[in-house]
Amino acid sequence: MQIDKELGFSIDIQPDGNMVGRFTPVSDSHYFQGHFPGYPIVPGIILLEVSLRMLAKTLEMSRTRLNIRLLSKVSFLKPVFPDDHVEIKLVVSGCETKINGYCDGETVFRFITHVNN
């Protein structure tokens, strides 16, 4: 298990080589200021950042450097609120990684990364 203390996520590599991460945005995090007053939601860029850091951490373990060429099919389907438990699944296939985020079993975001070798 890898843990990132700055953003507060953990990640496990599954036996099939895919990854599952967990992230709980803390209600007093700086990115909630102004996003949106009285109705705080996690900014989409934070969900992308956490997901990409998870991917980078796992690649570091295999001594591979993350060099993103493109993000595609980015969709934010439902809001993520402070203290929600987000599960992020990363499925690597060659130069492409499919990333899906879930809260309570429902997909809240998804996207595909394309990397250079």
Residue, then its C-alpha position, 0 to 999 in steps of 0.5 A: m500500500q502506498i500513502d500520499k500524505e499531502l492529499g490523503f489517499s492510499i492505493d493498493i495494487q491488485p493481483d491482476g496489476n490494476m490499482v484501487g485507491r481510496f480518497t476522502p476529501v477533508s472538509d477543512s481542505h483549502y480547495f473548498q474555500g470558494h468552491f462553493p460557499g454554503y455548498p462545498i464540492v470537491p473541484g474536478i481538478i482535485l479529483l483529476e490530480v488525486s487520480l494522476r498522483m495515484l497513477a504516478k505513485t504506482l509507476e514510480m514503484s516500477r521505475t517508470r516515469l509518468n509522461i501524460r500526453l492526453l486526457s480524454k473522455v473526462s466526465f464528472l457525473k455527480p458531485v463529491f462532497p467533503d468527507d465522502h469516501v471515494e474509491i478510484k479504480l485504475v486499469v492500465s492497458g499499454c499506453e492507456t489507463k482508464i480511471n473511474g471514481y466511485c462514491d457509494g458504488e455509483t460512478v462520480f467521474r471517469f476519464i482516460t489517460h494516454v501516456n508516452n512510453 
